[in-house]
Amino acid sequence: MSRPTQHHYDFPIQPIDFIIANELGFCEGNIIKYVMRYKRKNGVEDLRKASQYIDFLIEEMTSGKQDDDPVDNGYINLAVSDVPSWFTHKGWNPT
């Protein structure tokens, strides 16, 4: 798969490849992305974004509410492989 140049960083493993290979959820994937790029792109702003996603996960873990619906407390926590089935489950057909 070719990557858009604006999303390519000089890492041996690209963030998106790591996220997909490890089937990380939306929040986890964004944490990885922002922490990996902060020195090369937006500095403290990216660290704050990563921190916000960590806070989302902490809230999710401590709220005691964890069900099968990936939209929980307003946060989307989907693994990349779950996206097509989740949309189909919700009645949306992307084709």
C-alpha positions in Angstrom: 0.0 0.0 0.0 1.4 3.4 -0.9 1.4 6.1 1.8 0.6 9.7 1.2 3.8 11.7 1.7 2.3 14.0 4.3 1.8 10.9 6.5 5.1 9.3 5.9 7.6 9.5 8.8 11.1 8.2 8.7 10.5 5.2 11.0 11.4 1.6 10.4 7.7 0.7 11.2 5.1 3.3 10.2 2.5 4.1 12.9 -0.4 2.9 10.7 1.3 -0.4 10.0 1.9 -0.9 13.7 -1.7 0.1 14.6 -3.2 -2.3 12.0 -0.8 -5.2 12.7 -1.7 -5.0 16.4 -5.4 -4.4 15.9 -5.4 -1.4 18.1 -8.6 0.6 18.8 -9.2 4.2 17.7 -7.9 5.7 21.0 -4.9 3.5 21.2 -4.0 4.1 17.6 -4.2 7.8 18.0 -1.9 7.7 21.1 0.7 5.8 19.1 0.4 8.2 16.1 0.7 11.4 18.2 3.6 10.1 20.4 5.5 8.9 17.4 5.2 12.1 15.5 5.5 14.8 18.1 9.2 15.6 17.6 8.8 15.9 13.8 5.5 17.7 13.6 3.5 19.5 16.3 5.6 19.1 19.5 3.7 19.7 22.7 0.4 20.0 20.8 0.7 16.3 19.7 1.6 15.3 23.2 -1.5 17.0 24.5 -3.6 15.2 21.9 -2.0 11.8 23.0 -2.8 12.7 26.6 -6.4 13.5 25.8 -6.8 10.0 24.2 -5.1 8.5 27.3 -7.7 10.3 29.4 -10.5 8.9 27.2 -9.2 5.4 27.9 -8.8 6.0 31.6 -12.4 7.3 31.7 -13.6 4.3 29.8 -11.8 1.9 32.1 -12.9 3.6 35.3 -16.5 4.2 34.4 -17.4 0.5 34.7 -19.3 0.8 31.4 -18.0 -1.6 28.8 -20.4 -3.2 26.4 -20.3 -4.4 22.8 -21.2 -1.1 21.3 -17.9 0.6 20.3 -19.3 4.1 20.7 -19.2 4.3 24.5 -19.5 7.5 26.5 -19.1 9.5 23.3 -15.7 7.9 22.4 -15.2 5.6 19.5 -13.0 2.7 20.3 -12.8 0.5 17.2 -10.1 -1.8 16.0 -9.4 -1.1 12.3 -10.7 -4.5 11.4 -14.0 -3.7 13.1 -14.9 -0.7 11.1 -16.8 -2.3 8.1 -18.7 -4.7 10.3 -19.6 -1.9 12.8 -21.1 0.3 10.0 -23.0 -2.7 8.6 -24.3 -3.5 12.1 -25.5 0.1 12.4 -27.4 -0.2 9.1 -25.0 1.7 6.9 -23.7 0.0 3.8 -20.6 1.6 2.3 -21.0 -0.1 -1.1 
